[in-house]
């Protein structure tokens, strides 16, 4: 029996996938993670010869879909593509999280990184991060910024900006990034943090102006937008999109998924597709993703505690 178990490994790897694979996306259609998931699904389908189907299971900041993935059979036919805010921030934001980001999943690799951008209505008097900080210091608590909701990454980026720059922008939570941006475009609120893919069309059309990306360095897909890290050393809070399997997925299947992701990350055409949508391919090994996740959980737990951004 032991010999049979050993022999089964290579067969499982060779035969996988033998049927369609579901990529669970714990966010709604049309968002950054969904866009990346559909690009990735098309490439995986071509390379592995079976259909990879995106299934959106949104709700509770990503908790519903992530719990669903965690309870799936660990056979490689249900994998999770999620964002760092769900996997690394939710455990600190929500008092009860229905999954364990480390114990319930096997890391495959980061697929892409997506910076957030601090945007403003064109009439806002500041045109750079230095001017934003100087202006905010003249009227503490007067200027407001919108986010996708309490505990969201764009909320916490504002909290981190307040802390690191010594200012006090007032946070105004919305039910999603769409309504938040609508009010900034309509000049109902002056500022917002939002992902680059979601604001790029507004920036290009002149409906919003970009003040800084949430990175140490400028985004290759938007090199004209300064990095906040150029003004505030060590300011960094990019969103990453990572691929995970359910804990207990057979190692040969994990190896096949990892090696396929390696090939996708090296493909120039795929890199260009990601970049055109405001995302940058950023591939890691499973071990690197595990280390990044651990570090991010600790980092955001401190920021959440300082911001008091807990949700029942």
C-alpha positions as CSV (number, residue, x, y, z in Angstrom):
1,X,0.0,0.0,0.0
2,X,2.9,2.4,0.7
3,X,4.3,1.7,-2.7
4,X,0.9,2.5,-4.3
5,X,0.7,5.8,-2.5
6,X,4.1,6.8,-3.7
7,X,3.2,5.9,-7.3
8,X,0.0,7.9,-7.2
9,X,1.8,11.2,-6.9
10,X,3.3,11.5,-10.4
11,X,0.1,10.2,-11.9
12,X,-2.0,12.9,-10.2
13,X,0.3,15.6,-11.4
14,X,0.3,14.2,-15.0
15,X,-3.5,13.9,-15.1
16,X,-4.3,17.2,-13.5
17,X,-6.5,18.9,-14.4
18,X,-8.8,16.2,-15.7
19,X,-11.9,18.4,-15.5
20,X,-12.7,22.1,-15.2
21,X,-11.2,24.1,-12.4
22,X,-13.0,26.8,-10.4
23,X,-11.1,30.0,-9.5
24,X,-13.0,31.4,-6.5
25,X,-12.9,35.2,-6.4
26,X,-14.3,36.6,-3.1
27,X,-15.1,40.0,-4.7
28,X,-17.7,41.2,-7.1
29,X,-17.4,41.1,-10.9
30,X,-15.7,44.1,-12.5
31,X,-13.2,44.8,-9.7
32,X,-9.4,44.6,-9.8
33,X,-9.3,41.0,-8.5
34,X,-12.0,39.9,-11.0
35,X,-10.2,41.5,-13.9
36,X,-7.0,39.8,-13.0
37,X,-8.8,36.5,-12.4
38,X,-10.2,36.5,-15.9
39,X,-6.9,37.2,-17.5
40,X,-5.3,34.4,-15.5
41,X,-8.1,32.0,-16.2
42,X,-7.7,32.4,-19.9
43,X,-4.0,31.7,-19.7
44,X,-4.4,28.7,-17.4
45,X,-7.0,27.3,-19.7
46,X,-4.7,27.5,-22.7
47,X,-1.7,26.1,-20.9
48,X,-3.4,23.2,-19.0
49,X,-6.0,22.2,-21.5
50,X,-9.0,22.4,-19.2
51,X,-11.4,25.2,-18.6
52,X,-10.6,27.5,-15.6
53,X,-13.8,29.2,-14.6
54,X,-14.1,32.3,-12.5
55,X,-16.8,32.1,-9.8
56,X,-17.5,35.4,-7.9
57,X,-18.6,35.0,-4.3
58,X,-18.6,38.5,-2.9
59,X,-19.7,39.7,0.6
60,X,-18.4,40.7,4.0
61,X,-15.2,42.2,2.6
62,X,-14.3,38.9,0.9
63,X,-14.9,36.7,4.0
64,X,-17.9,34.8,2.4
65,X,-16.0,33.7,-0.7
66,X,-12.8,32.9,1.2
67,X,-14.7,30.8,3.7
68,X,-16.3,29.0,0.8
69,X,-12.9,28.3,-0.7
70,X,-11.5,27.1,2.6
71,X,-14.2,24.5,2.9
72,X,-13.7,23.2,-0.6
73,X,-12.3,19.8,-1.3
74,X,-8.5,19.9,-1.3
75,X,-8.1,18.4,-4.8
76,X,-7.0,21.4,-6.9
77,X,-10.3,21.8,-8.6
78,X,-11.3,24.8,-6.4
79,X,-8.5,27.4,-6.0
80,X,-8.7,30.9,-4.5
81,X,-7.6,34.2,-6.1
82,X,-7.8,36.8,-3.5
83,X,-6.4,40.2,-2.5
84,X,-4.2,41.2,0.3
85,X,-6.9,43.3,2.0
86,X,-9.0,40.2,2.5
87,X,-6.3,37.8,3.4
88,X,-4.0,40.1,5.5
89,X,-6.3,42.9,6.8
90,X,-9.6,41.2,7.5
91,X,-8.3,39.0,10.4
92,X,-7.6,42.3,12.2
93,X,-10.6,44.3,11.1
94,X,-13.4,41.7,11.7
95,X,-13.9,40.4,15.3
96,X,-14.9,37.0,13.8
97,X,-13.3,35.8,10.6
98,X,-14.6,32.5,9.3
99,X,-11.3,31.3,7.9
100,X,-7.6,31.2,8.9
101,X,-5.5,32.8,6.2
102,X,-2.5,30.7,7.0
103,X,-3.9,27.4,8.3
104,X,-6.6,27.0,5.7
105,X,-4.6,27.6,2.6
106,X,-1.5,26.5,0.6
107,X,0.2,29.5,-1.0
108,X,0.9,29.2,-4.8
109,X,2.2,32.6,-5.6
110,X,1.4,36.3,-5.9
111,X,0.1,37.1,-9.4
112,X,0.2,40.9,-9.5
113,X,0.5,44.0,-7.5
114,X,-1.9,47.0,-7.8
115,X,-1.1,50.4,-6.3
116,X,-3.8,52.6,-4.8
117,X,-3.8,56.2,-5.8
118,X,-4.7,59.3,-3.8
119,X,-7.0,61.2,-6.2
120,X,-8.7,64.5,-5.9
121,X,-11.3,66.6,-7.7
122,X,-9.5,68.9,-10.2
123,X,-10.5,71.9,-8.1
124,X,-8.7,70.7,-5.0
125,X,-6.0,73.3,-4.3
126,X,-3.1,70.9,-3.7
127,X,-1.3,69.4,-6.7
128,X,1.3,67.2,-5.0
129,X,1.7,65.2,-1.8
130,X,3.9,67.9,-0.3
131,X,1.0,70.4,-0.9
132,X,-1.6,68.0,0.5
133,X,0.4,67.6,3.7
134,X,1.0,71.3,4.0
135,X,-2.7,72.1,3.3
136,X,-3.9,69.5,5.8
137,X,-1.7,70.9,8.5
138,X,-3.3,74.3,8.2
139,X,-6.8,72.9,8.9
140,X,-6.6,69.7,11.0
141,X,-9.7,67.5,10.6
142,X,-11.2,69.8,7.9
143,X,-10.3,67.9,4.7
144,X,-12.0,64.6,4.1
145,X,-11.2,61.4,2.2
146,X,-13.5,58.7,0.9
147,X,-13.0,55.0,1.1
148,X,-14.8,51.8,0.1
149,X,-15.7,51.2,3.7
150,X,-14.5,50.9,7.3
151,X,-11.4,48.6,7.4
152,X,-10.9,48.6,3.7
153,X,-7.4,49.0,2.3
154,X,-8.1,52.5,1.1
155,X,-9.4,53.5,4.5
156,X,-6.3,52.2,6.2
157,X,-4.0,53.9,3.6
158,X,-5.6,57.2,4.7
159,X,-5.0,56.3,8.4
160,X,-1.4,55.4,7.6
161,X,-1.0,58.7,5.7
162,X,-2.3,60.6,8.8
163,X,0.1,58.8,11.1
164,X,3.2,59.0,9.0
165,X,2.6,62.6,7.7
166,X,1.4,64.0,11.1
167,X,-2.0,65.2,9.6
168,X,-5.6,64.4,10.3
169,X,-7.7,63.9,7.2
170,X,-11.3,62.9,8.2
171,X,-12.3,59.4,6.9
172,X,-15.7,59.1,5.2
173,X,-16.7,55.4,4.5
174,X,-18.8,54.4,1.5
175,X,-20.4,51.1,0.5
176,X,-17.9,50.4,-2.2
177,X,-15.3,52.3,-4.2
178,X,-17.8,53.1,-7.0
179,X,-20.0,55.4,-4.8
180,X,-16.9,56.9,-3.3
181,X,-15.4,57.9,-6.6
182,X,-18.8,59.2,-7.8
183,X,-18.8,61.7,-5.0
184,X,-15.2,62.8,-5.6
185,X,-15.9,63.3,-9.3
186,X,-19.0,65.2,-8.3
187,X,-16.9,67.4,-5.9
188,X,-19.0,66.2,-2.9
189,X,-15.8,65.1,-1.2
190,X,-12.3,66.2,-2.2
191,X,-10.1,63.1,-1.8
192,X,-10.1,59.3,-2.0
193,X,-7.8,56.4,-2.2
194,X,-8.7,53.9,-4.9
195,X,-7.0,51.2,-6.9
196,X,-5.2,52.3,-10.0
197,X,-7.4,50.3,-12.4
198,X,-10.5,51.8,-11.0
199,X,-9.3,55.4,-11.3
200,X,-7.2,55.3,-14.4
201,X,-10.1,56.2,-16.8
202,X,-11.0,59.2,-14.6
203,X,-7.4,60.4,-14.5
204,X,-7.0,60.1,-18.3
205,X,-10.3,62.0,-18.9
206,X,-9.3,64.8,-16.5
207,X,-12.3,64.1,-14.1
208,X,-9.8,63.4,-11.3
209,X,-6.2,64.3,-10.7
210,X,-3.7,61.9,-9.2
211,X,-1.6,63.1,-6.3
212,X,0.4,59.9,-5.5
213,X,0.5,56.1,-5.7
214,X,0.7,54.1,-2.5
215,X,4.2,52.7,-3.3
216,X,7.8,53.3,-2.6
217,X,8.4,53.7,-6.3
218,X,6.3,54.8,-9.3
219,X,4.0,52.3,-11.0
220,X,5.4,51.3,-14.4
221,X,1.8,51.5,-15.8
222,X,1.5,55.1,-14.6
223,X,5.1,56.6,-14.5
224,X,3.9,60.2,-14.4
225,X,2.2,59.8,-11.0
226,X,4.7,60.3,-8.2
227,X,5.0,57.7,-5.5
228,X,3.9,58.7,-2.0
229,X,7.1,57.1,-0.9
230,X,9.0,59.8,-2.6
231,X,7.6,62.3,-0.1
232,X,7.0,60.1,2.9
233,X,9.9,57.6,3.2
234,X,8.8,53.9,3.7
235,X,5.2,54.7,2.8
236,X,4.0,51.5,1.1
237,X,0.6,49.8,0.8
238,X,0.1,48.2,-2.5
239,X,-2.6,45.7,-3.0
240,X,-1.3,42.2,-4.1
241,X,-3.4,39.5,-5.8
242,X,-2.4,36.0,-4.7
243,X,-3.3,32.5,-5.8
244,X,-4.0,29.9,-3.0
245,X,-5.0,26.2,-2.9
246,X,-7.0,24.6,-0.1
247,X,-4.8,23.2,2.7
248,X,-4.1,19.6,2.0
249,X,-4.0,19.8,-1.8
250,X,-1.6,17.1,-3.0
251,X,1.9,18.2,-3.6
252,X,2.1,17.1,-7.2
253,X,-0.9,19.3,-8.1
254,X,0.6,22.2,-6.2
255,X,3.9,21.8,-8.1
256,X,2.0,21.8,-11.4
257,X,0.1,24.9,-10.5
258,X,3.3,26.7,-9.3
259,X,5.3,25.8,-12.4
260,X,2.5,26.9,-14.7
261,X,2.3,30.2,-12.8
262,X,6.0,30.6,-13.3
263,X,5.5,30.3,-17.1
264,X,2.6,32.8,-17.1
265,X,4.6,35.3,-15.2
266,X,7.5,35.1,-17.7
267,X,5.2,35.7,-20.7
268,X,5.6,39.2,-22.2
269,X,2.2,39.3,-23.8
270,X,0.5,38.6,-20.5
271,X,2.6,41.1,-18.7
272,X,1.5,43.8,-21.2
273,X,-2.2,42.8,-20.7
274,X,-1.8,43.2,-16.9
275,X,0.0,46.5,-17.3
276,X,-2.6,48.0,-19.6
277,X,-5.2,47.5,-16.8
278,X,-3.1,49.2,-14.2
279,X,-1.7,46.0,-12.6
280,X,1.9,44.7,-12.6
281,X,2.8,41.1,-12.7
282,X,4.7,40.3,-9.6
283,X,5.5,36.6,-9.3
284,X,6.7,34.9,-6.1
285,X,7.4,31.4,-4.9
286,X,4.9,29.8,-2.5
287,X,7.5,30.3,0.3
288,X,7.8,34.0,-0.6
289,X,4.0,34.5,-0.6
290,X,3.8,32.8,2.8
291,X,6.4,35.1,4.2
292,X,4.8,38.3,2.7
293,X,1.4,37.2,4.1
294,X,2.8,36.8,7.6
295,X,4.5,40.1,7.5
296,X,1.4,41.9,6.1
297,X,-0.9,40.4,8.8
298,X,1.4,41.8,11.5
299,X,1.8,45.2,9.7
300,X,-1.9,45.8,9.1
301,X,-2.9,44.5,12.6
302,X,-0.9,47.5,14.0
303,X,-2.5,50.0,11.7
304,X,-6.0,48.7,12.3
305,X,-5.4,48.9,16.0
306,X,-4.2,52.5,15.7
307,X,-7.2,53.4,13.5
308,X,-9.7,51.6,15.6
309,X,-11.2,50.1,12.4
310,X,-12.9,47.0,13.8
311,X,-16.2,45.5,12.4
312,X,-18.5,43.2,14.3
